[in-house]
Amino acid sequence: MSERSATILVVEDEPTVRRLLQYSLSKRYRVLVATNGAEALELVHREAPDLIISDIMMPVMDGYELQRQLQKEEATRAIPFIFLTAKADEQSRREGIRMGVDDYLTKPFDVEELLLRVERLLERAALYRSQLDMRLSRDFSRRLMPDGVPDIPGYRLELFYNPLQSGGGDLFDWLQLEDGRYLFVIGDVMGKGVQAKFYAFSFMSYIRGTLRTLTEVSASPAELLTRLNRILIRDHILQETFASLLVVALDPRTDELLLANAGHCRPLFWYNGEMWFAREGNLILGLDPQAVYTELRQTMEPGMGVLLYTDGLLELPVGTEMGLLGEEGLAQLVNRVYHPGFGLEDLIEHVLASAREGRFADDALLLLLEREP
């Protein structure tokens, strides 16, 4: 949080001290004022401040009671709180600490010292929120992923997922149909941070529900994308959500693979010493209610494989210049490490060896699907 974006609530009944605090703090922060604890509570319920500076001895409601009321509610319990009072006795200090006050400053106070303490508490609060965001982000990432990949006779599947603490909303899911076919879904919800994780979580719920509904009448990846696109545009909660999505249907009985792409990274195929990317995908989901999605049909010959992935792989900074791995770099790496039965572990090792910082800069998800020779 930048200093100028923070809101400080000053609770002080002495006009001179109140004006001094308001003047000193307003040079760096947005300042709200109240003359007692009751007024402060009303302000807090209308707009929660980032920090509170309160006198102890005040009419109507003193600082102790104000802090007790704030501690009762989960939404206000974590607001940093500084007691400002003429009482310098140890008993008042201990009482403040016992109640969860973050700092304690006695009158007359030094303005610079007060500003330093305010800055320190705001930085501490920002760090706490950042750590909480990271925990939520990791939890969303973990919940978005299935436990593993299916065991399909005649095929080899490997999954790699590297979620960053504050990365975007990568998603992956798979479903086996009653007739033996498999559906795979891989995508990326636009945006970064916890908000993207939350939307990815909600979006995946839509996908899973739509998958199960759709398979009652069709297993067409293109039809699935069409329905999901309409859902995103019509739903007022998710209508600001945009997502790239790749849907793959595999029939192990006929070795036929159907693929539909809504603005996602192009899958990389290999067979008999050759490598190629699938054709460009259609429009990302959530933009155009009339978007048309088409399918690619591919027979998986013995030894043929395909790599599905998210943009965290292509956007990996590589080399000493400001370049990214990109499709050309990915194809070169796969060609370099390819051998019959090669795995994602080999590929990731070479990918990170070429990375400028030796690690991914964004969420990265890879799925390898290969028909056994």
C-alpha positions in Angstrom: 0.0 0.0 0.0 1.3 3.4 -0.9 1.4 6.1 1.7 -1.1 8.3 -0.1 -3.6 5.5 -0.5 -3.8 4.8 3.2 -6.7 6.2 5.3 -5.9 7.1 8.9 -8.7 7.6 11.5 -7.8 10.1 14.3 -10.0 9.8 17.5 -9.2 12.8 19.8 -11.5 15.0 21.9 -8.9 17.9 22.3 -9.4 20.2 19.3 -5.7 21.4 19.3 -4.3 17.9 19.3 -6.8 16.7 16.8 -6.0 19.5 14.4 -2.2 18.9 14.8 -2.6 15.2 14.1 -4.8 15.9 11.1 -2.4 18.5 9.7 0.7 16.3 10.2 -0.8 13.1 8.8 -2.6 14.7 5.9 0.7 15.4 4.2 1.1 11.7 3.6 -2.3 10.1 4.2 -6.0 10.6 3.9 -7.3 11.5 7.3 -10.7 11.0 9.0 -11.4 12.5 12.4 -13.8 11.7 15.3 -14.1 13.4 18.8 -14.9 10.2 20.7 -15.2 6.4 20.3 -18.8 6.4 19.4 -18.2 8.7 16.5 -15.3 6.6 15.5 -17.3 3.4 15.4 -19.9 5.0 13.1 -17.1 6.1 10.7 -15.4 2.6 10.8 -18.7 0.9 9.9 -19.1 3.3 7.0 -15.5 3.0 5.8 -12.9 0.9 7.5 -9.6 2.8 7.8 -6.2 1.3 7.3 -5.0 2.5 10.8 -6.6 4.1 13.9 -4.9 6.6 16.3 -7.0 7.1 19.4 -6.8 8.9 22.7 -7.7 6.9 25.8 -9.6 9.4 28.0 -12.6 10.8 26.0 -16.2 11.5 26.7 -19.1 9.3 25.6 -16.8 6.4 24.7 -13.2 6.1 25.7 -10.4 4.5 23.7 -10.5 1.3 25.7 -14.2 0.7 24.9 -13.6 1.7 21.2 -10.9 -1.0 21.0 -13.1 -3.6 22.7 -15.9 -2.9 20.2 -13.5 -3.2 17.3 -12.2 -6.5 18.6 -15.7 -8.0 18.7 -16.0 -7.9 14.9 -13.9 -9.9 12.6 -14.0 -7.2 9.9 -12.4 -4.6 12.2 -10.3 -6.8 14.5 -7.1 -6.6 12.4 -7.1 -2.8 12.0 -3.7 -1.5 13.3 -4.4 0.6 16.5 -2.2 3.2 18.2 -3.1 4.6 21.7 -2.3 8.2 22.2 -2.7 9.5 25.7 -1.3 11.8 28.4 -1.1 8.8 30.7 2.4 7.5 30.8 1.9 5.0 33.7 2.7 1.3 33.1 -0.8 0.2 34.0 -2.3 2.0 31.0 0.4 0.6 28.8 -0.2 -3.0 30.0 -4.0 -2.6 29.5 -3.5 -1.4 26.0 -1.2 -4.3 25.1 -3.6 -6.8 26.7 -6.4 -5.5 24.5 -4.4 -5.9 21.3 -3.2 -2.4 20.7 -0.3 -2.3 18.3 1.5 0.7 19.6 1.4 3.3 22.4 2.5 6.9 22.3 2.3 9.4 25.1 1.6 13.2 24.9 3.3 15.4 24.2 4.4 13.4 21.2 7.1 14.0 18.5 5.4 14.2 15.1 8.3 12.6 13.3 8.2 9.7 15.7 4.5 9.3 15.2 4.9 9.3 11.5 7.6 6.6 11.7 5.4 4.4 13.8 2.4 4.8 11.5 4.6 3.9 8.5 5.9 0.9 10.3 2.4 -0.4 11.2 1.1 0.2 7.7 4.0 -1.8 6.2 3.4 -4.6 8.7 -0.3 -4.7 7.8 0.5 -4.7 4.0 2.9 -7.6 4.6 0.3 -9.5 6.5 -2.2 -9.0 3.7 0.3 -10.1 1.1 1.1 -13.3 3.0 -2.6 -14.0 3.3 -3.1 -13.4 -0.4 -0.3 -15.9 -1.1 -1.9 -18.6 1.1 -5.3 -18.1 -0.6 -3.6 -18.2 -4.0 -1.9 -21.5 -3.2 -5.1 -22.9 -1.8 -7.0 -21.9 -5.0 -4.3 -23.5 -7.2 -4.4 -26.7 -5.2 -8.2 -27.0 -5.4 -8.3 -26.2 -9.1 -6.2 -29.3 -9.9 -7.4 -32.9 -10.1 -5.5 -35.5 -8.1 -3.7 -36.8 -11.2 -4.2 -37.9 -14.8 -6.1 -41.0 -15.9 -4.5 -44.3 -16.7 -5.5 -44.9 -20.3 -4.4 -48.3 -21.8 -2.0 -47.7 -24.8 -1.3 -44.1 -23.8 1.2 -42.3 -21.6 0.2 -39.1 -19.8 2.2 -36.8 -17.6 1.2 -33.6 -15.9 3.4 -30.8 -14.6 2.1 -27.8 -12.7 4.1 -25.0 -11.2 1.9 -22.4 -9.5 3.5 -19.2 -8.3 2.4 -17.6 -5.0 0.8 -14.6 -6.8 0.4 -16.1 -10.3 -2.6 -16.1 -12.6 -5.5 -18.5 -12.9 -4.3 -21.6 -14.8 -6.8 -24.5 -14.8 -6.9 -28.1 -15.7 -9.5 -30.9 -15.5 -10.4 -34.2 -17.1 -13.5 -36.4 -17.3 -14.1 -40.0 -18.5 -17.4 -40.5 -20.3 -19.6 -43.5 -20.0 -18.7 -44.7 -23.5 -14.9 -44.7 -22.6 -13.9 -41.4 -24.1 -11.9 -38.8 -22.2 -12.3 -35.1 -22.1 -9.3 -32.8 -21.1 -9.7 -29.1 -20.4 -6.7 -26.7 -20.0 -7.0 -23.0 -19.8 -6.0 -19.6 -18.3 -8.3 -17.1 -16.8 -7.2 -13.5 -17.7 -5.8 -11.5 -14.8 -3.2 -12.0 -12.0 -3.2 -12.6 -8.3 -5.9 -13.9 -6.0 -8.8 -12.3 -8.0 -7.8 -14.4 -11.0 -7.5 -17.5 -8.8 -11.0 -16.9 -7.5 -12.4 -16.4 -11.0 -10.6 -19.5 -12.2 -12.1 -21.5 -9.3 -15.6 -20.2 -10.2 -15.0 -20.7 -13.9 -13.9 -24.3 -13.3 -17.1 -25.0 -11.4 -19.0 -23.8 -14.5 -16.8 -26.0 -16.7 -17.3 -29.1 -14.6 -21.1 -28.6 -14.5 -21.3 -27.9 -18.2 -19.1 -30.9 -19.0 -21.4 -33.3 -17.3 -24.5 -31.7 -18.8 -23.1 -31.5 -22.3 -21.9 -35.2 -22.3 -25.5 -36.3 -22.0 -26.1 -35.1 -25.6 -22.7 -34.5 -27.1 -18.9 -34.8 -26.5 -18.0 -32.2 -29.0 -15.3 -29.9 -27.8 -16.5 -27.1 -30.1 -20.0 -27.3 -28.7 -18.6 -27.2 -25.2 -16.8 -24.0 -25.9 -19.9 -22.5 -27.5 -21.9 -23.2 -24.4 -19.3 -21.9 -22.0 -18.9 -18.8 -24.0 -22.6 -18.0 -23.7 -22.5 -18.7 -20.0 -19.7 -16.2 -19.4 -21.4 -13.5 -21.4 -24.9 -14.0 -19.9 -23.8 -14.4 -16.2 -23.6 -11.0 -14.5 -21.0 -12.3 -12.0 -18.5 -13.6 -14.5 -19.3 -11.4 -17.5 -16.0 -9.5 -16.9 -14.1 -12.8 -17.0 -12.2 -13.7 -20.1 -10.5 -17.0 -20.5 -8.5 -19.0 -23.1 -9.5 -22.6 -23.1 -8.5 -25.8 -24.9 -10.7 -28.8 -24.9 -9.5 -32.2 -26.1 -11.6 -35.3 -26.6 -9.7 -38.6 -26.9 -11.4 -41.9 -27.9 -8.9 -44.7 -27.1 -11.0 -47.2 -29.0 -10.4 -45.5 -32.3 -7.4 -43.4 -31.3 -9.2 -40.3 -32.6 -8.5 -37.0 -31.0 -10.8 -34.0 -31.3 -9.5 -30.6 -30.3 -11.2 -27.2 -30.1 -9.3 -24.0 -29.1 -10.6 -20.7 -27.7 -7.6 -18.4 -27.9 -5.3 -20.8 -26.0 -1.7 -21.7 -26.7 -1.3 -24.0 -29.8 -0.7 -27.6 -28.9 2.6 -29.1 -30.2 2.4 -32.4 -32.0 5.3 -34.8 -32.9 5.4 -38.0 -35.0 8.0 -39.9 -36.9 10.7 -37.3 -36.5 8.5 -34.3 -37.3 7.0 -31.6 -35.1 4.2 -29.1 -35.8 1.8 -26.8 -34.0 -1.9 -27.1 -34.4 -3.6 -24.3 -36.3 -4.6 -21.1 -34.6 -7.5 -21.2 -32.2 -10.7 -19.2 -32.3 -11.6 -16.2 -30.1 -11.1 -16.4 -26.3 -14.2 -17.0 -24.2 -16.3 -14.1 -22.9 -15.9 -11.6 -25.7 -18.4 -12.3 -28.5 -21.7 -14.1 -28.0 -21.7 -15.1 -31.7 -18.2 -16.6 -31.6 -17.8 -19.8 -33.7 -15.6 -22.6 -32.5 -14.2 -25.3 -34.8 -12.6 -28.7 -34.2 -9.4 -30.3 -35.3 -9.5 -34.0 -35.9 -6.3 -36.0 -35.5 -5.8 -39.8 -35.5 -3.1 -40.6 -32.9 -0.7 -43.0 -34.6 1.6 -45.2 -32.6 4.4 -43.0 -31.2 2.5 -39.8 -31.9 2.4 -37.3 -29.0 1.0 -33.9 -28.2 2.0 -31.3 -25.6 -0.7 -29.0 -24.1 0.4 -26.1 -22.0 -0.4 -22.6 -20.6 1.2 -19.3 -21.6 3.5 -19.4 -18.6 5.7 -21.7 -20.7 5.8 -19.5 -23.8 6.3 -16.3 -21.8 9.3 -17.6 -19.9 12.2 -15.0 -20.2 15.2 -16.7 -21.7 18.7 -15.7 -22.6 20.4 -12.4 -21.9 18.1 -10.3 -24.1 14.6 -9.3 -23.3 13.3 -12.3 -25.3 10.7 -14.9 -24.4 10.8 -18.7 -25.1 7.9 -18.5 -27.6 6.7 -21.3 -29.9 10.0 -21.5 -31.8 12.0 -21.8 -28.7 9.7 -24.5 -27.3 9.8 -26.5 -30.5 13.6 -26.3 -30.5 13.7 -27.5 -26.8 11.3 -30.4 -27.5 13.3 -31.4 -30.6 16.5 -31.3 -28.5 15.3 -33.6 -25.7 13.0 -35.8 -27.7 13.5 -39.5 -27.7 11.0 -42.3 -27.6 9.4 -42.2 -24.2 10.9 -38.9 -23.2 9.1 -37.2 -20.2 8.2 -33.8 -18.9 11.1 -34.0 -16.4 13.6 -33.9 -19.2 11.8 -31.0 -20.9 11.4 -28.9 -17.8 15.1 -29.4 -16.9 16.1 -28.0 -20.3 13.4 -25.2 -20.1 14.7 -23.9 -16.8 18.3 -24.2 -17.9 17.5 -21.7 -20.7 15.5 -19.4 -18.4 17.1 -16.1 -17.5 16.5 -16.6 -13.7 16.4 -20.4 -13.7 12.7 -20.5 -12.8 9.3 -19.8 -14.2 8.0 -16.2 -14.1 4.4 -17.2 -14.1 2.1 -20.2 -13.5 3.1 -23.0 -15.8 1.0 -26.1 -16.6 2.0 -28.8 -19.1 0.2 -32.0 -20.1 2.0 -34.6 -22.2 -0.2 -37.2 -24.0 1.5 -39.8 -26.2 0.3 -43.0 -27.8 2.7 -45.8 -27.0 4.6 -47.3 -30.0 
